[in-house]
Amino acid sequence: MNASRTARERARAELTQEIKDEARRQLAVSGAQGLSLRAVARELGMVSSALYRYFASRDDLLTALIIDAYSALADEVEAADRAAATAGFRARWQAICRTVRAWATAHPHEYALVYGSPVPGYQAPETTIASATRVPIAIMSIIRDAHEAGALAAPRDEDAMPPVLTEQTARIAAFIGPDVPGHLLVRGAVAWTQLFGMVTFELFGQYANTLDPADAFFDHTVARMARLLGLP
């Protein structure tokens, strides 16, 4: 019975992966809006009713693809962060930035799925949150570690935060560390959004005829953001 169950589970896992792989191929052709369970089933030689036993709706399949994309990026970011750990805090920041850009360039359609335009009619469920927060947590963890080590440079000036921002950073601190000051977390949020803004602009062609190729601009901005963060 156990061997039979294991074989069934393995077969189900393999077919589930085939379904997601085909769905990713469709993303490259039609985008998330054009994703169709019937089309996926047709390409795999399945009847659509059989596919619904694996994913009850297009939204369920989209959710699985979104979680996979966030997780794949986060796996590479966290590995790059670990590899740079002995080189210092700024090296960790640079490694994360370069990894995000490299992954987005290698997987543009998956990047667009999670960081591009929202899919009309689709509402991401809470099950996507854990994977979606891994990269920003990795970035914020550099700030936390540098702060705990007393290595962050003091800013030249620091604007007072409005009450709503104080409350928001308190929620972030619950994930990162309760002793990290809010103004440091704001710096991290600025750097996080700057990083993904640059990658998105490059990937979607916004730098055409200006900062294209964007290698020099990207490296220059990453270095400037490291100074904003106060990283030694």
C-alpha positions in Angstrom: 0.0 0.0 0.0 2.8 2.4 0.9 4.7 1.7 -2.3 1.6 2.1 -4.4 0.7 5.4 -2.6 4.3 6.7 -3.2 4.1 5.8 -6.9 0.8 7.7 -7.2 2.2 10.6 -5.4 5.3 10.7 -7.5 3.2 10.4 -10.7 1.0 13.3 -9.5 3.9 15.5 -8.7 5.5 14.8 -12.1 2.3 15.7 -14.0 1.8 18.7 -11.8 5.2 19.9 -12.8 4.5 19.3 -16.5 1.3 21.3 -16.2 3.2 24.2 -14.7 6.0 24.0 -17.2 3.5 24.2 -20.1 1.7 27.1 -18.4 5.1 28.9 -18.1 5.6 28.4 -21.9 2.2 29.9 -22.5 3.1 32.9 -20.3 6.0 33.6 -22.7 3.6 33.6 -25.7 0.3 35.0 -24.4 1.1 36.5 -21.0 -0.8 35.8 -17.8 -4.0 37.2 -19.2 -4.0 34.7 -22.0 -3.3 31.7 -19.7 -5.9 29.0 -20.3 -6.4 25.7 -18.6 -8.0 24.3 -21.7 -5.0 25.3 -23.8 -2.6 23.8 -21.3 -4.6 20.5 -21.3 -4.7 20.4 -25.1 -0.9 20.9 -25.3 -0.4 18.1 -22.8 -2.8 15.7 -24.6 -5.2 15.8 -21.7 -8.9 16.4 -21.5 -9.6 19.6 -19.5 -11.6 17.7 -16.9 -8.5 15.7 -16.0 -6.4 18.9 -15.5 -9.0 20.3 -13.1 -8.1 17.5 -10.7 -4.8 19.2 -10.4 -5.8 22.9 -10.5 -9.4 23.7 -9.9 -9.2 27.0 -11.8 -6.9 29.2 -13.8 -6.4 31.3 -10.7 -5.2 28.3 -8.8 -2.6 27.6 -11.5 -1.6 31.3 -11.6 -1.1 31.2 -7.8 1.2 28.1 -8.1 3.2 29.9 -10.8 3.5 33.0 -8.7 4.7 31.1 -5.7 7.2 29.2 -7.8 8.5 32.4 -9.3 8.9 34.2 -6.0 10.5 31.1 -4.5 13.0 30.6 -7.4 14.2 34.2 -7.2 14.4 34.1 -3.4 16.4 30.8 -3.5 19.0 32.5 -5.7 19.0 35.7 -3.7 19.4 33.9 -0.4 22.2 31.7 -1.8 24.0 34.8 -3.1 23.6 36.5 0.2 25.1 33.5 2.1 28.0 33.3 -0.4 28.9 37.0 0.2 28.5 36.9 3.9 32.2 36.9 4.7 32.9 39.7 2.3 30.9 42.3 4.3 27.6 44.0 4.3 28.1 46.1 1.1 29.1 42.9 -0.7 25.9 41.2 0.4 23.8 44.1 -0.9 25.7 44.1 -4.3 25.3 40.3 -4.5 21.5 40.5 -3.9 21.1 43.3 -6.5 23.0 41.6 -9.2 21.2 38.3 -8.6 17.8 39.9 -8.8 18.8 41.5 -12.1 20.3 38.3 -13.5 17.3 36.2 -12.6 14.9 38.7 -14.1 16.9 38.8 -17.3 16.9 35.0 -17.5 13.2 34.7 -16.6 11.5 37.8 -18.0 8.0 36.3 -18.2 8.1 34.9 -14.7 9.4 38.3 -13.4 6.6 40.0 -15.3 4.1 37.7 -13.7 5.0 38.8 -10.2 6.3 42.3 -10.7 4.5 43.4 -13.8 1.0 44.6 -14.4 -1.7 42.9 -12.2 -3.7 40.2 -14.0 -7.3 41.5 -14.4 -9.7 39.6 -12.2 -7.0 37.8 -10.2 -6.5 38.5 -6.5 -3.4 36.9 -5.1 -4.2 34.8 -2.0 -2.4 35.0 1.3 -0.5 31.8 0.4 1.7 33.9 -1.8 2.9 36.2 1.0 5.6 33.9 2.5 7.4 33.5 -0.8 6.9 37.1 -1.8 8.5 38.5 1.3 11.7 36.5 1.2 13.7 38.9 -1.0 12.7 42.1 0.9 13.5 40.3 4.1 16.9 39.3 2.8 17.6 43.0 2.0 16.3 44.2 5.4 18.4 41.5 7.1 21.6 43.2 5.8 20.5 46.4 7.5 19.6 44.5 10.7 22.9 42.7 10.8 24.9 45.9 10.1 22.9 47.8 12.7 23.5 45.1 15.3 27.2 45.1 14.5 27.4 48.9 14.9 28.6 49.2 11.3 26.0 51.5 9.8 27.2 55.0 8.9 25.1 57.8 10.5 23.1 59.7 7.9 23.8 63.4 7.3 20.2 64.1 8.0 17.1 62.1 8.8 13.6 63.5 8.1 11.0 62.9 10.9 8.6 60.1 10.0 4.9 60.7 10.0 2.9 58.6 12.4 1.5 56.3 9.7 5.0 55.5 8.5 6.1 54.8 12.1 3.3 52.3 12.3 4.2 50.7 9.0 7.8 50.3 9.9 6.8 48.7 13.2 5.1 45.9 11.3 8.2 45.4 9.2 10.3 45.3 12.4 8.2 42.4 13.6 9.7 40.3 10.7 13.2 41.7 10.8 14.0 42.5 14.4 12.2 44.7 17.1 15.4 46.6 17.9 15.9 47.9 14.3 15.0 51.7 14.2 12.2 52.6 11.9 14.3 55.1 9.9 16.7 52.3 9.0 13.8 50.2 7.7 12.7 53.1 5.6 16.1 53.3 4.1 15.8 49.6 3.3 12.4 50.1 1.7 13.8 52.9 -0.5 16.6 50.6 -1.6 14.3 47.7 -2.2 11.9 49.7 -4.4 14.8 51.4 -6.2 16.3 48.0 -7.1 13.1 46.6 -8.5 12.3 49.8 -10.2 15.6 49.7 -12.1 15.2 46.1 -13.0 11.6 46.6 -14.2 12.5 49.7 -16.3 15.3 47.8 -17.9 13.3 44.6 -18.6 10.3 46.5 -20.0 12.4 48.7 -22.3 12.1 52.0 -20.5 15.8 52.7 -20.8 15.8 52.4 -24.6 17.9 55.1 -26.3 19.0 56.5 -23.0 20.5 54.2 -20.4 20.6 51.1 -22.6 22.7 49.0 -22.0 22.1 49.6 -18.3 25.1 47.9 -16.8 27.0 51.1 -15.8 23.9 52.8 -14.5 22.8 49.8 -12.5 26.2 49.3 -10.8 26.5 53.1 -10.2 23.0 53.2 -8.6 23.6 50.1 -6.5 26.7 51.8 -5.1 24.8 55.0 -4.3 22.0 53.0 -2.6 24.7 51.3 -0.5 25.8 54.7 0.7 22.1 55.6 1.4 21.8 52.5 3.5 25.0 53.4 5.4 26.7 50.2 4.5 30.5 50.2 5.2 
